[in-house]
């Protein structure tokens, strides 16, 4: 353990033991340096680590303070046990949400869009502006089918952070994470097959299951540890499941991060039943703590895990730069990628590769992790303050999506209709399920600056939810 | 009929009747203006039209001359009659061709890549360099699922040239034409279904049929008029065909353009059997004559034709800008597009839209049509001169792909192996079929400048083909 890590641990212990309390000023950098006989920069590193862990906060010109403990709503409940494989519906609702015209007056809590106004994206903009001139004809030509080598090398390098050894040759670049998920799914299944999925789970994956004639078997998920391995095992005994599709790290929508031990057990189950796992890691790099959590892929020795990711959530979705590391399914996924769209667009791949190579991506991540974490705390405060009594909410440790369980009387689709009329959209829970679950749940985005406008949006959601509860009360 | 069209027709008649012969100087612009009592610009227009039709050629500072009639090989034979629906194989061969590392010393006659060095692409490069700065955050954000409105409007406007009335709302932007074809195919079929296809036909479509668990029913094609409607009708009577997938305009690889009357009859057949037609029009804009030929879609009143196209062959493939006009299948294709890759990359769409809006696309097309037509004549000359006796070749009226039928003793895959060892690749015929047809055929690209290097490449192909013939002779 390095010196600064030791010092951070010592300080963290004192905070946890109540020696320093919520809001207290922490010792100055100079005094700690003297007390522990370490350099100023070691103390600075230690404080930065505490900040990453959410224990300390800097205040300009004043020093570090213990992060305040805020009033937060309780966690949502574990989703109920599964029934049977189902066809997915609700495409009309998803389409409706995806096709809303851009309206500057709306607050879109419904979307899963990162903050694109971050100053740390400026270098990327510069690259995008200069790149075309620099690469000349290459930008116009077909790229290699598996993607630009520059990008594949950077992706392989970054994978080390998630405990994963990947060679550039094992990676195929895709048009966003959706193409990675969708080609993987089609590569390992045929119409009629059953896919075990997170419940709640990402509607893009669910719709891919539906559009390709597959069936979703929803596995209940715990709000802190993710997919229930007991429920999964029961399901695997009972049904001829073809693959497991999961977002174990900062799940969309539920926010949890499956612990390493669970990730390993999930992999063991997949081995026992000889199944591939499609792992969606698109939010993994947005971990509030560093190093980021490991992927299931990082435990995989057999190439059983198909890792899917993209820069859509960590950088910018409009570039559509994603990738897949398909393990033993490399050839099948390559075939699917070829017939789906051939090579991906050349210039955005080169831009992202350069942004990563220059260190811009890591600087941006560092900034975003801190910013999204602050936003989460603010959003949790507002949920506790403005949403009706009995509301529960997830406690994500990464990403920028909050899963909110409202009192049972609230119908989320009705709620969204009413808040939209007042300029606020939320993502209704039923979109995240093949069954009729999560009717009283919503997903909200906390990526943008948490300003008065967003606070007002939360008030509106709270008011409309309360009205729905009151109406049900009167009708009864 | 306009004045310049009348004049052009008069001149064309005189050429056809032998009044002016191959290589003759045509009357000066001034003398024609006086003779016919029309303006100088009318005569200029008339000559431009004759040039488009391939009848006249300008020589700098000298005037117009009758285009020379060149020695050309006879047309390939009509492909043999169909047998039954087949699974497609040869993915390994396609992958091998797609994955060749860029080697500056190779002459890739095998690829279907346009000439990217055309000066008329300069304005596009300027747009690509400036656009990002101008559109700011929009380049980073998700585009609309159906694509950028600017682009859809330009595509709708251009469709008029092919006799088609399309509203922007009927168009979905895709990641190249391959995504248009592949989402369309999946939207209207299920695993096991039979799709009637051109024989020979584009291997990207054939592989999409294979990867999606479909079967290809190959319909023989005439070298000048395309898909045999008699054979198609027989096939539709005999087999439960689910859809017709065809490239009727400047077919890849066979180069023919189906006449309007055939296009109409094909549509009637589709009506009779109540089938959708997936029409691949990616080469349509590269017609040597103006206006370009009509699409099948332009005759369609019921939304039965799903029109797929892209700028990959007419502008640049690396931008991956394609589109689909799915007619009555709009919703199904939209769903498939969503689950396949969500929205397409934003910046290339906006760049292409601006290039078209500024008139750059039409200027570029005008230049390319003339250039590809000249290249075709040169390539046909070389095929006649260097390839073994008995070689036949297509006579494309648009695009830049030549289909060459070598004497039966030549195995195209063996030929390609041998020419590659000498720095020249060709696309072997069997890739364009689900059966074992076209073993003695190759497809070659005549898009690049027809210089001594390309001429040498043709000599090499000829030498290696002759050796194969001689070897078979000896063995017999």
Boltz contact constraints between the chains, C-beta under 6 A:
constraints:
  - contact:
      token1: [A, 91]
      token2: [B, 335]
      max_distance: 6.0
  - contact:
      token1: [A, 98]
      token2: [B, 145]
      max_distance: 6.0
  - contact:
      token1: [A, 116]
      token2: [B, 137]
      max_distance: 6.0
  - contact:
      token1: [A, 116]
      token2: [B, 140]
      max_distance: 6.0
  - contact:
      token1: [A, 128]
      token2: [B, 132]
      max_distance: 6.0
  - contact:
      token1: [A, 129]
      token2: [B, 132]
      max_distance: 6.0
  - contact:
      token1: [A, 129]
      token2: [B, 133]
      max_distance: 6.0
  - contact:
      token1: [A, 132]
      token2: [B, 128]
      max_distance: 6.0
  - contact:
      token1: [A, 132]
      token2: [B, 129]
      max_distance: 6.0
  - contact:
      token1: [A, 133]
      token2: [B, 129]
      max_distance: 6.0
  - contact:
      token1: [A, 137]
      token2: [B, 116]
      max_distance: 6.0
  - contact:
      token1: [A, 139]
      token2: [B, 318]
      max_distance: 6.0
  - contact:
      token1: [A, 140]
      token2: [B, 116]
      max_distance: 6.0
  - contact:
      token1: [A, 140]
      token2: [B, 316]
      max_distance: 6.0
  - contact:
      token1: [A, 140]
      token2: [B, 318]
      max_distance: 6.0
  - contact:
      token1: [A, 141]
      token2: [B, 318]
      max_distance: 6.0
  - contact:
      token1: [A, 142]
      token2: [B, 317]
      max_distance: 6.0
  - contact:
      token1: [A, 142]
      token2: [B, 318]
      max_distance: 6.0
  - contact:
      token1: [A, 145]
      token2: [B, 98]
      max_distance: 6.0
  - contact:
      token1: [A, 175]
      token2: [B, 175]
      max_distance: 6.0
  - contact:
      token1: [A, 175]
      token2: [B, 341]
      max_distance: 6.0
  - contact:
      token1: [A, 176]
      token2: [B, 341]
      max_distance: 6.0
  - contact:
      token1: [A, 176]
      token2: [B, 342]
      max_distance: 6.0
  - contact:
      token1: [A, 178]
      token2: [B, 341]
      max_distance: 6.0
  - contact:
      token1: [A, 178]
      token2: [B, 342]
      max_distance: 6.0
  - contact:
      token1: [A, 179]
      token2: [B, 341]
      max_distance: 6.0
  - contact:
      token1: [A, 182]
      token2: [B, 339]
      max_distance: 6.0
  - contact:
      token1: [A, 182]
      token2: [B, 340]
      max_distance: 6.0
  - contact:
      token1: [A, 191]
      token2: [B, 191]
      max_distance: 6.0
  - contact:
      token1: [A, 207]
      token2: [B, 339]
      max_distance: 6.0
  - contact:
      token1: [A, 208]
      token2: [B, 339]
      max_distance: 6.0
  - contact:
      token1: [A, 211]
      token2: [B, 335]
      max_distance: 6.0
  - contact:
      token1: [A, 211]
      token2: [B, 336]
      max_distance: 6.0
  - contact:
      token1: [A, 211]
      token2: [B, 339]
      max_distance: 6.0
  - contact:
      token1: [A, 316]
      token2: [B, 140]
      max_distance: 6.0
  - contact:
      token1: [A, 317]
      token2: [B, 142]
      max_distance: 6.0
  - contact:
      token1: [A, 318]
      token2: [B, 139]
      max_distance: 6.0
  - contact:
      token1: [A, 318]
      token2: [B, 140]
      max_distance: 6.0
  - contact:
      token1: [A, 318]
      token2: [B, 141]
      max_distance: 6.0
  - contact:
      token1: [A, 318]
      token2: [B, 142]
      max_distance: 6.0
  - contact:
      token1: [A, 318]
      token2: [B, 346]
      max_distance: 6.0
  - contact:
      token1: [A, 320]
      token2: [B, 345]
      max_distance: 6.0
  - contact:
      token1: [A, 335]
      token2: [B, 91]
      max_distance: 6.0
  - contact:
      token1: [A, 335]
      token2: [B, 211]
      max_distance: 6.0
  - contact:
      token1: [A, 336]
      token2: [B, 211]
      max_distance: 6.0
  - contact:
      token1: [A, 339]
      token2: [B, 182]
      max_distance: 6.0
  - contact:
      token1: [A, 339]
      token2: [B, 207]
      max_distance: 6.0
  - contact:
      token1: [A, 339]
      token2: [B, 208]
      max_distance: 6.0
  - contact:
      token1: [A, 339]
      token2: [B, 211]
      max_distance: 6.0
  - contact:
      token1: [A, 340]
      token2: [B, 182]
      max_distance: 6.0
  - contact:
      token1: [A, 341]
      token2: [B, 175]
      max_distance: 6.0
  - contact:
      token1: [A, 341]
      token2: [B, 176]
      max_distance: 6.0
  - contact:
      token1: [A, 341]
      token2: [B, 178]
      max_distance: 6.0
  - contact:
      token1: [A, 341]
      token2: [B, 179]
      max_distance: 6.0
  - contact:
      token1: [A, 342]
      token2: [B, 176]
      max_distance: 6.0
  - contact:
      token1: [A, 342]
      token2: [B, 178]
      max_distance: 6.0
  - contact:
      token1: [A, 345]
      token2: [B, 320]
      max_distance: 6.0
  - contact:
      token1: [A, 345]
      token2: [B, 345]
      max_distance: 6.0
  - contact:
      token1: [A, 345]
      token2: [B, 348]
      max_distance: 6.0
  - contact:
      token1: [A, 346]
      token2: [B, 318]
      max_distance: 6.0
  - contact:
      token1: [A, 348]
      token2: [B, 345]
      max_distance: 6.0
